[in-house]
Amino acid sequence: MRVAVAAGALLLAACGGKAPEVPFAKVKRERLVSTLVTNGKIEPAAWREVRAPRAGMLSSVAVERGATVRRGQTIATLEAGDARAEAVSAQARLDQTKADLAAVERGPSPQAVAELEGELSKARLERDVAARQVQNYERLVSANAATRFELSAARDRLSSAEAQLRSLEKRKAAMADRSGREAALARVREAHAAVELGRRNLSLSAVSAPVDGVVYELAARPGAFVQAGDLIARVGRTAEMRAVVYVDEPELGRVSLGMPVELTWDALPGRRWRGEVEKMPSQIVALGSRQVGEVICRLDNAGGALPPGANVNAEIRSKIVEGALVAPKETVRREAGETVVYALSGNKVARRSVRTGTSSVTQVEIVSGVKEGDLVALPSPAQLKDGYVVQVVVP
């Protein structure tokens, strides 16, 4: 106590004999609403992406951002010159393969068969004659009546006749072979597939809306070249929206399904949109220097005043305490590992250890350490110590 009085005397001396002015706030009971303040982004509750069905250059874009479209309505058109040329070429190949198949199915003409049979008869005769000549020369050579050169020439004529006969027999077998028809059929089927692909690519020149809704994002520009799968637009229903609210990782424990959410948009001061937490995050993601969970909140957007893509301010109401004993947050301090306040006792301040509970943006619940009606010191230039004499200022 002597130390506190001495410290108070020193403070008075430093202030020219006058106690310092210190603002105080009254501890009171009221309904405390704990809110988590953060930010988020708006998107339709139901939406679909429109992507390029094939590669090509965009010849035209039929809608503008914000346009209302019906399912199947053309949004953009791809140039069809190359696709049309491919379709025509594929059809020509199909016609040729059909003609080839028809020729195979008709088979050889009777005249061609008769001509081949005649050639076969002639070739067999020539082979038989050549065989007999070889036999004769072999006897003559053994009797020294002919030379070996003559025998070799006879054998060459026999080999040639046999080769000619084999070639003609293969031609006859090919006329009766049905495998040629199967190969022709395979070529026709392949050509049919190419025609279907060509027609499909041609039909994909028109990029259409997959659902009824509003074109809230349009990435396509006439004259731009797109690859298959590139984003053209996003179409959604904007009467019912959802907010992707970014909650810092340490604060996620305060959020649960069904909690009320209130949104504001800087572009429309004074307007508020209400909803509730619909889905908790499945993972933590980086958002600039923050690590956040993406909390999905559904809200009503009747009239469509809140556009998709809007950056909004969000307040999630995480807890309500009726009749809580509260004080301004800035009256609570951390000193030497303790949570304390400086309460007014007479004309002096008394350092009191307190236990806090739920908090809002500006208020904190004090569970123990003070009572209703107590005055607790707000921040001021004066460096307060237990027992200091002060002049009370109530804002």
C-alpha positions in Angstrom: 0.0 0.0 0.0 2.8 2.3 0.8 4.4 1.6 -2.6 1.1 2.4 -4.3 0.7 5.7 -2.4 4.3 6.6 -3.2 3.7 5.8 -6.9 0.5 7.9 -6.9 2.4 10.8 -5.3 5.1 10.6 -8.0 2.3 10.6 -10.7 0.8 13.7 -9.1 4.2 15.4 -9.0 4.8 14.6 -12.7 1.4 16.2 -13.5 2.1 19.4 -11.6 0.2 18.3 -8.6 -2.9 17.5 -10.6 -4.3 13.9 -11.0 -4.3 12.8 -14.6 -7.6 12.6 -16.5 -8.5 9.0 -17.4 -11.6 8.0 -19.4 -13.8 5.3 -17.9 -16.6 3.1 -19.2 -19.4 1.5 -17.2 -19.7 -2.3 -16.9 -23.3 -3.1 -17.8 -25.6 -6.0 -18.7 -26.9 -6.3 -22.2 -27.5 -8.7 -25.0 -24.1 -9.6 -26.5 -24.0 -10.8 -30.1 -20.7 -12.3 -31.0 -19.9 -11.8 -34.7 -17.1 -12.8 -36.9 -16.3 -10.1 -39.4 -14.6 -11.0 -42.6 -15.0 -10.7 -46.4 -16.3 -12.9 -49.2 -17.4 -13.1 -52.8 -20.8 -13.6 -54.5 -21.7 -16.3 -57.0 -25.0 -17.8 -58.2 -26.3 -20.7 -56.1 -26.8 -22.7 -59.3 -24.6 -22.1 -62.4 -23.0 -23.9 -65.3 -19.8 -23.2 -67.3 -20.0 -23.0 -71.1 -16.8 -24.2 -72.7 -15.6 -24.5 -76.3 -16.6 -27.9 -77.7 -13.7 -27.9 -80.2 -10.7 -25.8 -81.2 -11.3 -22.9 -83.6 -11.7 -19.2 -84.1 -14.8 -17.4 -82.7 -16.5 -15.8 -85.6 -19.2 -14.1 -83.4 -20.5 -13.7 -79.9 -24.3 -13.4 -79.7 -24.8 -12.2 -76.2 -23.4 -9.6 -73.7 -22.6 -10.0 -70.1 -25.7 -9.7 -68.0 -28.0 -11.1 -70.8 -30.8 -13.5 -69.9 -30.6 -16.7 -72.0 -32.7 -19.8 -72.5 -31.3 -23.3 -72.6 -30.0 -24.1 -76.1 -29.7 -20.5 -77.1 -26.6 -19.7 -79.1 -24.0 -17.8 -77.1 -21.1 -17.8 -79.6 -20.2 -19.3 -83.0 -17.0 -21.0 -84.1 -15.8 -20.6 -87.7 -17.0 -23.7 -89.6 -14.8 -23.5 -92.8 -12.3 -26.2 -91.8 -15.0 -28.4 -90.2 -17.2 -28.2 -93.4 -14.2 -29.1 -95.6 -13.4 -32.1 -93.3 -17.1 -33.2 -93.5 -17.1 -33.0 -97.3 -13.8 -34.9 -97.6 -15.1 -37.6 -95.3 -18.3 -38.0 -97.4 -16.2 -38.4 -100.5 -14.1 -41.2 -98.9 -17.3 -42.9 -97.8 -18.7 -42.8 -101.4 -15.4 -44.4 -102.7 -15.3 -47.2 -100.2 -18.9 -48.0 -100.9 -18.1 -48.3 -104.6 -15.1 -50.6 -103.8 -17.3 -52.8 -101.7 -19.9 -53.0 -104.4 -17.2 -54.1 -106.9 -16.0 -56.8 -104.5 -19.6 -58.1 -103.9 -20.3 -58.3 -107.6 -17.2 -60.5 -108.0 -15.4 -61.3 -111.3 -17.4 -61.3 -114.6 -18.0 -64.6 -116.5 -15.7 -63.4 -119.2 -12.8 -62.8 -116.8 -13.4 -66.3 -115.3 -13.3 -67.9 -118.8 -10.2 -66.0 -119.7 -8.4 -67.1 -116.5 -9.4 -70.7 -117.1 -8.0 -70.5 -120.6 -4.7 -69.1 -119.3 -4.5 -71.9 -116.7 -5.0 -74.6 -119.4 -2.3 -73.1 -121.5 0.1 -72.8 -118.5 -0.5 -76.4 -117.5 0.2 -77.5 -121.1 3.5 -75.5 -121.2 4.5 -76.9 -117.9 3.9 -80.5 -119.0 5.8 -80.0 -122.3 8.7 -78.4 -120.4 8.8 -81.4 -117.9 8.9 -83.9 -120.8 11.8 -82.0 -122.4 13.8 -82.1 -119.2 13.3 -85.9 -119.0 14.4 -86.3 -122.6 17.5 -84.2 -122.1 18.4 -86.1 -119.0 18.5 -89.4 -121.1 20.4 -87.8 -123.9 23.0 -86.3 -121.6 23.5 -89.7 -119.9 24.0 -91.2 -123.5 26.4 -88.3 -124.4 23.9 -87.3 -127.1 23.2 -83.8 -125.7 25.1 -81.2 -123.7 24.6 -80.3 -120.1 23.9 -76.7 -121.2 20.9 -77.9 -123.2 19.7 -79.7 -120.1 20.1 -76.6 -117.9 18.1 -74.5 -120.4 15.3 -77.1 -120.4 15.1 -77.0 -116.6 14.9 -73.2 -116.7 12.0 -73.4 -119.0 10.3 -75.8 -116.7 10.8 -73.5 -113.6 9.4 -70.6 -115.6 6.3 -72.5 -116.6 5.7 -73.7 -113.1 6.0 -70.1 -111.7 3.5 -68.9 -114.3 1.0 -71.6 -113.4 1.3 -70.8 -109.6 0.6 -67.2 -110.3 -2.6 -68.0 -112.3 -3.8 -70.4 -109.6 -3.4 -67.6 -107.0 -5.5 -65.3 -109.1 -8.2 -68.0 -109.3 -8.1 -68.5 -105.5 -8.4 -64.7 -105.0 -11.6 -64.6 -107.1 -13.2 -67.1 -104.7 -11.7 -65.6 -101.5 -14.3 -63.6 -99.3 -11.7 -61.9 -97.2 -11.5 -59.1 -99.7 -15.2 -58.3 -98.9 -14.4 -58.1 -95.2 -11.6 -55.7 -95.8 -13.8 -53.5 -98.0 -16.5 -53.6 -95.3 -14.0 -52.4 -92.7 -13.0 -49.5 -94.9 -16.7 -48.5 -95.3 -17.2 -48.6 -91.5 -14.1 -46.4 -91.0 -15.4 -43.9 -93.6 -18.8 -43.8 -91.9 -17.2 -43.0 -88.6 -15.2 -40.2 -90.2 -18.4 -38.7 -91.7 -20.1 -38.8 -88.3 -17.2 -37.1 -86.7 -17.1 -34.4 -89.5 -20.9 -33.8 -89.0 -20.5 -33.6 -85.2 -17.6 -31.1 -85.5 -19.7 -29.0 -87.9 -22.6 -29.1 -85.5 -20.3 -28.0 -82.6 -19.7 -24.7 -84.4 -22.7 -23.2 -82.4 -21.9 -22.9 -78.7 -25.2 -22.8 -76.7 -26.4 -22.2 -73.2 -26.7 -25.4 -71.1 -29.4 -23.9 -68.8 -31.8 -21.0 -68.4 -30.1 -18.1 -66.6 -28.1 -14.9 -66.8 -24.6 -14.7 -68.5 -22.8 -13.3 -65.5 -19.3 -13.9 -66.9 -18.3 -13.7 -70.6 -14.8 -14.7 -71.5 -15.3 -15.0 -75.3 -14.3 -12.3 -77.8 -14.9 -12.4 -81.5 -11.8 -13.3 -83.5 -10.1 -15.1 -80.5 -8.8 -18.6 -81.1 -9.9 -21.1 -78.5 -8.9 -24.6 -77.7 -11.3 -27.4 -76.9 -12.4 -26.9 -73.2 -11.6 -23.1 -73.0 -14.1 -21.1 -71.0 -16.6 -19.2 -73.1 -19.1 -18.0 -70.4 -20.7 -18.8 -67.1 -24.5 -18.9 -66.9 -26.4 -19.0 -63.6 -29.7 -18.1 -61.8 -29.1 -14.9 -59.9 -32.4 -14.8 -57.9 -30.8 -17.0 -55.3 -27.1 -16.5 -54.6 -24.4 -17.8 -52.4 -21.5 -16.1 -50.8 -18.1 -17.8 -50.5 -17.0 -16.3 -47.1 -13.3 -16.4 -46.2 -12.8 -17.3 -42.6 -9.3 -17.3 -41.1 -8.2 -20.7 -40.0 -8.0 -19.9 -36.2 -11.6 -18.6 -36.3 -13.2 -21.6 -38.0 -14.0 -23.2 -34.7 -16.5 -20.4 -34.0 -18.5 -21.2 -37.2 -21.1 -23.9 -37.6 -23.9 -24.8 -40.0 -27.1 -22.7 -39.8 -25.5 -19.6 -38.3 -27.0 -16.3 -39.4 -24.9 -14.3 -41.9 -25.3 -10.6 -42.8 -23.7 -9.2 -45.9 -23.0 -5.7 -47.1 -21.7 -4.3 -50.4 -19.7 -1.1 -50.6 -21.4 -0.2 -53.9 -24.8 0.0 -52.1 -24.3 1.5 -48.7 -27.2 0.8 -46.3 -28.4 -2.4 -48.1 -28.1 -5.6 -46.2 -28.5 -9.2 -47.3 -29.3 -12.0 -44.9 -28.6 -15.7 -45.1 -27.1 -18.6 -43.2 -24.1 -20.9 -43.2 -24.9 -23.8 -45.6 -21.6 -25.6 -46.0 -18.4 -25.7 -44.0 -15.0 -25.8 -45.8 -13.4 -29.1 -46.8 -9.9 -27.7 -46.9 -7.7 -24.7 -45.9 -6.5 -22.6 -48.9 -4.2 -19.6 -49.3 -5.8 -16.2 -49.9 -2.9 -13.8 -50.3 -1.1 -13.9 -47.0 -4.0 -15.5 -45.2 -4.9 -19.2 -44.6 -8.7 -19.4 -44.9 -11.5 -21.8 -45.1 -14.2 -21.1 -47.7 -17.5 -21.1 -45.8 -20.5 -21.3 -48.2 -23.5 -19.2 -47.2 -26.9 -19.1 -49.1 -28.8 -15.9 -49.3 -31.8 -14.4 -51.0 -31.2 -11.9 -53.8 -34.7 -11.0 -55.0 -34.4 -8.2 -57.5 -30.9 -9.2 -58.4 -29.3 -6.1 -56.8 -26.3 -8.1 -55.7 -24.3 -9.2 -58.8 -22.2 -12.3 -59.2 -18.5 -11.6 -58.5 -19.2 -8.8 -56.0 -16.7 -8.5 -53.1 -18.8 -8.3 -50.0 -18.3 -7.7 -46.2 -19.6 -10.5 -44.1 -20.7 -10.8 -40.5 -21.3 -14.3 -39.2 -23.3 -14.3 -35.9 -21.6 -17.1 -34.0 -23.2 -16.7 -30.5 -25.7 -14.7 -28.5 -25.5 -14.2 -24.7 -28.6 -12.7 -23.1 -27.9 -10.4 -20.1 -24.1 -10.6 -20.4 -21.9 -8.4 -18.2 -19.9 -6.5 -20.8 -17.3 -3.8 -21.1 -15.5 -2.3 -24.1 -12.8 -4.5 -25.4 -10.1 -1.9 -25.0 -10.6 -1.8 -21.2 -9.2 -5.4 -20.9 -5.4 -5.6 -20.8 -2.8 -8.4 -20.7 -0.2 -7.8 -18.0 2.3 -10.3 -16.7 0.4 -13.2 -18.2 -2.9 -12.0 -16.6 -6.1 -10.5 -18.0 -6.8 -7.4 -16.0 -8.9 -4.2 -15.9 -8.3 -1.0 -13.9 -11.5 -0.3 -12.0 -12.3 2.9 -10.2 -12.2 2.7 -6.4 -12.9 6.1 -4.9 -10.5 8.5 -6.7 -8.0 5.7 -7.3 -7.7 2.8 -9.8 -7.6 -0.8 -8.6 -6.0 -3.5 -10.7 -8.3 -6.4 -10.9 -7.8 -9.8 -12.5 -10.8 -10.8 -14.7 -12.0 -13.8 -16.7 -13.5 -13.0 -20.1 -16.0 -14.9 -22.2 -17.8 -14.2 -25.5 -16.9 -11.1 -27.5 -18.3 -9.0 -30.3 -16.6 -6.5 -32.5 -16.5 -3.9 -29.7 -17.6 -5.5 -26.5 -16.3 -8.4 -24.3 -18.1 -10.4 -21.7 -16.5 -10.3 -18.3 -17.4 -13.5 -16.4 -15.7 -12.6 -13.1 -13.6 -9.8 -11.5 -16.1 -6.9 -11.8 -19.7 -6.3 -11.1 -22.5 -4.4 -12.9 -22.0 -0.6 -12.6 -18.3 -0.6 -12.0 -16.2 1.9 -13.9 -13.2 0.5 -15.8 -10.4 2.6 -17.4 -10.2 3.0 -21.1 -6.8 3.5 -22.8 -5.2 6.9 -22.0 -1.7 8.5 -22.1 -1.4 7.8 -18.3 0.5 4.7 -17.4 -1.8 3.3 -14.7 -0.7 1.4 -11.7 -2.7 -0.1 -8.8 -3.6 2.7 -6.3 -3.0 5.7 -8.7 -5.1 8.8 -8.1 -7.0 9.9 -11.2 -9.6 12.3 -12.5 -12.6 10.4 -13.9 -13.8 11.3 -17.4 -16.9 9.5 -18.7 -17.2 9.8 -22.5 
